[in-house]
Amino acid sequence: MLQKIAIIGGSGNVGSHIAFLAAMGKMAREILLFSIDLPRCKGVGLDISQAAAVFNLPVFVKGCESYEELSGSEVVIISAGFPRMPDMSRDDLLLKNAHIMKEIAQNIARVAPQCLMIVVSNPLDVMCLVAEHWSGFPKKRVMGMAGILDGARLAYESKIRLNNPAHHIESYVIGAHSDFMLPLLRHSLCDNKSLMEQFTPFVQEELIEQTKNGGAKIVGYYQQGSAYFAPASAVIKMLELIMNDTDEIVVCSVYAQGEYGIKDIYIGLPIRLNHKGVKEIITLPLNDQERDMLHMSAQSIKKQVEILKNNELLNYRI
């Protein structure tokens, strides 16, 4: 059990659900919420604390008025940021959220300089780079939640087609958290058989398409807002691995330093996590087609990095 975790953006759907799941799972004695909507943060904190009291859980959840109250947090989860509005381009969203991430990262580095940072804000991979850059943290202590969520969507779509929710599916979706994600059906296993062995080529294409569109489908149903139960659950999975230091492999957005022929960006890759952050990046044997698609995914992230460099939000040379 951790002593203290903080959630920046704790008044939003994703942040509040992370807080609820963390409290119910007894993941920290103190869960701190911070956002621009202080009254809602306080309300969420009180509501979840009362829920914890139903089960007599040794957890307090609290809405905070300043960054200073987050001092000593062992893990800081960042889900703050603007959603994309109808009149906004992707570049507009990128710049708005990069400014927010810059301010958050600088403040977290000031009040919780030893923490791990988990980024949930979009566009996720490049937001990890902004957080790492402006915090000055070691790269292994800044990571993004995406691949676990995308992998869960692939697992769900597979179970639907197998008509059996009891199947154990070990799924891998690497690359950017965007339309350029790469579901690795050849490496994803269902009862120790790859998904390529389980499904026809037509169904395989269906799986890939539905995995990529999993978030957009939820947005279509909600009309306003996007997914939050599944993203919050993916963060909780990361917290469990950080706390328990297992050998389980998951996909997260991490800083590549030559792995898979990719350097100097954050991108979704298979890793192991522990209490110090990214323990190691796992190298899967990719074929030429998979490697080419992964490099295309990396290029999509590098284009966003260039936009931030041109607006003086990053000083990286890519």
PyMOL commands that set and color helices and strands:
alter all, ss='L'
color gray80, all
select helices_A, chain A and resi 13-24+38-54+67-70+90-111+124-135+139-141+147-162+195-198+201-212+214-222+229-244+259-261+288-310
alter helices_A, ss='H'
color red, helices_A
select strands_A, chain A and resi 2-8+28-34+60-63+75-78+116-119+142-144+169-170+173-174+182-183+189-190+193-194+250-257+263-274+277-281
alter strands_A, ss='S'
color yellow, strands_A
deselect
rebuild
show_as cartoon
